């Protein structure tokens, strides 16, 4: 009898892969800032996973349809959320128990769960808030009729407010229960640095999340209330282009049309601080029409792909030294790539060799009168691509240019 093979679900398997990325942050053989980058990679990967793969499961579960080889999308979705919750707890442990301590051993103090006590730092936080941050803040008081204004993948504070005690007192006594009021504030992390370096006072390098500078000054935005608590939340919207038929009509036009929908797509997940007030979370679910299956418990800080930009006061120490690209002597000796090729064949290996030779090759081809046609394959395209600029120059010089492009390269479609 033939053996019946059992296969892992591909998305559960992918979570195992991303978990291995997370485990790299535990490798003490790596420089400290490389370990921080692995946290950033894990976070970035997970965001894309929820916006595309999880969104597909959720849409299938809600519509009651099955996916290829998956008869119960809701069961897989539950398994995904369970695994991600476990991984995010591990993420917090690595960050808080290991990397924060190692930063401190290198005289870098990243404040987390606490605020600086030095009066000069407190004065700096107030000045920075008023001079840099407050122009970007637009607090919104929530009520049951509030329409969803949450932008995709942006950080918000969900805030619990209480009326001042004097206002809550009634003629019948001072035991009146203060009814909470809820509000939200979008954090300006797309306009300002996520990490703020404080003035150097004691020989140590003090760094804060911009989240905590806002948290420290939050009372200034709500002078008529007491701040009961503020918790980080973010909404990830469905980023799947949803193109059912790629083989008829104009695929590029279909993609252009559907890209606009990403900013207004259906919710794929709602990430929140696992310590959030339960009543506030329930209020947000009812106000913005989230289901329990869309909730993802995370740590105090979200969007930690920002660790890619974590300031290193000792750079290039605590990081990998990036070796200079190799420049083959025989390629360098020739002023022309065509001349070097005419002498003999060359093999360039990337990322080890300099990419300059590819750009130089295309630029020479763009102006060489003997070149009639250029054919090239492009997968992902940079915003200001030197390759594309060379090809445009060739086309303007009346060369026939054919480019095979992967227009569905995930999250690079617009480029």
N, C-alpha and C positions, 0 to 999 in steps of 0.2 A: 504494500500500500504506500502511496506517495505521502510524504510528510507534509502536513499543512502548516505553512509558515505564518507566524504572527508578526505584524508590523506595528511599530509605534505610529501614533498619529503624528503627522509632520509638524504640527504646531507645538505639541507637547515636547517633541524632540528638539525643536528650536529653542524652547525654554531651557532645556538642558544645556544647549550650546551657550546661551546667554549667561547661564549660571557659571559656566567655566570661565567666561569673561570676568564675571564678578570675583571668582576665586583668584584671578591674577592679582587683584588688589591686595591679597593676603600674602603675596610672595615677597618676603623680606629680602630676597636677593635682588629685587628691582629697586632702582632709585625711588625715593619718596614721591616725587612728582609724577613719575610714570605710573605709580600705583593710583594716584588721584585720577590720572587720565583713564585708567580702566574703570573707575567708578563712573566717569563721564560717558565712556563708551557704552557701558551697561545701561545707563539711564537713557541715552539717546536711542539705543536699539529698542528698548522697551516702549518708548513713546511711539516709534514707528509701528511696532508690533500691534499696539492697541488701536492705532488709527486705521490700520488696514486689515490685519488678520482677525482681530477680535471683533471689529466692526462687522465683518462678513458673518461671523458666527451669530452675532446678536441679531442682525437683520434676518437671518434664516430662522432663528429661534422664535422671533416675534411674528414672522409670517407663517410659521408652521411648516416650512418646506425643509427638505433634507438636502445636504450637500453631497457631492460625489464621494462615495465610500463612507459617508457619515450619516447615519440614520437619525442620530439624536444630537443636534448641535448644542442644545441647552446643557446636556450632560458634559460635553467637552468644555463649554464655556465655564461651567462650575469648576471643573478640574483646573482650568487655566487660572482662574481667580485664586484658587486655593494655593497653587504653586507660586504664583506671583506674590501673594501675601507673605508666604514663608521666605521668599527670596528678599523681599524688601525689609523684613525684620533683620535678616542677615546683613543686608546692605547697611542698615543703621548701626549694627554692632561693629562692623568693620570700620565705618567712619568714626564712630564715637569712641570705641574702645581701643582701636589700634592706630588709625592715622592721626587723629587729633593729638594723641600722646606723643607720637613720633614727631609731629610738627613742633610740639612744645619742647621736645628734646633738642630741636634745632633752633630754639629761640624764636619760634613763630607761634604767636598766640591767636588762634581763631576762636572768637567768642561764640558760644553756642549754649543756649538755655540760661545764660547769665549776661549781665551788662557790666561794662567797665565801671569801676568805682572811683577812679582818679577824676577829680573835678575838671582837669584840663580836657580829658576825653569826653566828659559829659557836655562841656561847653562846645567842643568840636561837633558832637552829634547834633546839638541844637542848631549851630550855625550852618552845618551842612544840610540839615533838613530844610531850613528856611531859604538858603541861597540856591540849592541845587534841586531838591526833591519836590517841594510843595507845589511848584508850578505844574507838575505832571499829575497831581492827585485830584481825583474827582469822586469823593465819597458819595455813596448812594444808600439811602435808607430803603429797606425792603418791606414790602407788604404782600399780601396774598395775590394781589393783582399785578405784581411786577412782571413785565415781559422779559424774556431771556435776553440779556445784553452781553453774556459771557463770550469773550473772544477765544478762538482756538489756541490752546497751549500757552495762554498767558497766566501769569501768577496773580492771585487775588488773596486778600485777607477777608475771611468771613468773621465778622465781629459781633460779639454779644454786648449790648449796651443796657445800662440800667439808669433810670431817672435819678437825679441827685436826691439824696435823702430828704432834704428840706422840701422838695417838690412832692415827694411821696407821702409826707405826713398829712394826715387829714384831721378834721375837727374831732373825730372820734378817738384819736390817739395816734401813737407812732408805730403801731404794729401792722400798718397796711403793707401788703405784699407788693413789691415793685415788679411790675410786669416787664419782661425783657423786650427790648427792641433790637432788631437785627439790621446790620449794614454790611456793605462790601466796598473794598477799595482795591483798584488794580495797581499792582506794583510796577513802577516804570523801568523794568529790567531790560526793555528793548531800547531805552533812551539813555540809561546810565549804567555804569559798571555794577555787576552783581556783588563784587567784593570791594570794600572800601578800606584803604590803609590809613590807620590813625597816625597822628604825629608820633615820632620816635622820642620817647622820654626816658625810659629806664634801660636802654640798650637792647630792648626786645622789640620785635616787629609785631605790632598788634593789628589784626585784620578783623573786619566785621562783615557779615552779610548786610546788604542794604535793607533786607527784610527787617533786621533788628533795629536799625536806625529809625525806620518808620515806626516799628513797634514801640520804641522808646518815646517817640513824640506823638503817638496816636491820639492822646488826649487833646492835642491842639486842634485836631480836626472835628472833635465832638465836645465842645466846651460845655454843653448843657447836660452831658451824661457822664456816668462813670463807666470806664472800660472794664467789663467783666472778663474778657478774654478775646484773643484774636488768633485764628488758625489759618494756615495756608491751604488753599484749594486751587484746583485748575480743571478745566474742561478740555478733553481731547475730542475733536469732532471726526466723523467718518471721512477718511481721506481717499477711499477707494474711488477710482474714476467711474466705475460702474458702466463700462462700455461692453455691451453684450456682443455686438457684432463688429469685429475689427476688420472684416474682409470686404465690406461694401461701403461705398461712400468715401468721404475724405476723412481719414483717421486723424490727421493733424487738427482739422477744424473741430472734430468731436472732442479731442483732448482739450483744446482751447476753451470750448464751451463749458466742459465739465470742471476745469480748474477753478473757475469762478465759484463753484458750489462748495469748494473746500472750506471757505470761511463761514459758510452757513449750513454745513452738513449736519446730519443728525448726530447727537451725542454718541461717542463710542465708549467713553469712560469718564468718570468724575473722580479725580484723585483728591484725597484729603488727608490732613494730619490725623493719625490714628487717635490722638488725644482730644479731638474736637468734641465740643459739648453736644451731647446726644440730642437735646431738644433743637439746637441750632441745625444739626445735620438733618433731622426730620423736616424742619421748616424748609431747608434748601431743596430737599427731595420733592416736597409738595409744591413749592413755588416754581421750580424749574422743571418739574415733571421727570425726575430721575427715578429709575427703578432700583431696587436693592442690588440687582445683579450688575448694575453699571458702576457701583462704588468700588474704589480701590484704596485700601488703607495704605498709607505711606508714612514717612517720618515728618519731622517738624519743617524740613526744607524740601521743596519740590524743584523740578527742573534742574537736577544736579548735573546735567550735561554742561552746565556753566563751569564745572571744575576744569574744563579745557583752558579757561582764562584765569585760573587762580594765580594771583601774583606771587612771583618767586623773587624775594629780595636778594637771593644769593646766586641768581642765574649767572652762568650756566651750571653751577653746582646743583646737586640734588636732582639732576635730569640726565637722560642719556645724552652723550655727546654724539651729535649727528655727523658722520664722516662726510668730508667733501666728496662730491661726485668724481668718479674716475674720468680722466680725459686721456684717451689713448694717444701716445706720442705720434704715431703715424697719421692719425686723423688731424692732430694739431699741426703737423708739419705742412699739410696741404691747406692752401687758402680756400679751396673749394671742396665741398663734399663730393661733387661729381668727379673731380679730379682724383680724389682718394678712392672712389669706387672703380674708376677706370684702371687704377693700378692693381687692385685685388679686391676680393670680397671682405666685408667687415660684419661682425656680429656685435650688436650692442645689447647689453642686459640691463634691464631696469628693475629696481631704482638705483642700481650701482653706478651706471655710467651717466654722464651728463645728458640731459634731454635737449640741450642746446643744438645738438647735431640734427635732431629731427626737425626742429624749427628752421634751422639753416638750410636743410635739404628742401623743405617746402618753399622757403623764400626764394631759393635759387631756381627751383622749378617754375615758380610763378612768373619769373622774368626771362627765363631761358627761351630764345626763339625756336629752339629745336623741340621743345616740349609742347605737345599738342593736347594731351589729355591727362588729368589727374583723377585717380579713383582712391577713395579712402573710407575706412569704417570708423565711426565715432560712437562710443557708448554714452558716457557722461560728458557733458559739455560745460566748461567753466563759464562764469559770467563774462569775463574778459579773456577770451581764449585766444592765445597766440596762434594756435593751429587754425582756428576759424578765420582769423584775420589774414593769414597767409592764403587760405583758400579763396577768400573774397578778392584778394589782390590778383590771384591767378584768373579768376572769372572776369575781372575788369580788364585783364590783359588778353582777353578773348581765348583763354584756354577752356576746354570742355571739362568741367569739374563735376564729378559724381560723388556724393557722400551718402553712405548708408548709415542712418542714424537710428538709435533705439529711442524713439520718442516717448516710450513708456518707462524709461529709467526712473525708478521711484523717487519722487520729490525733487527730481531734476527736470521734469517735463517742461517747465517754463523756460529754463535756460536753453 
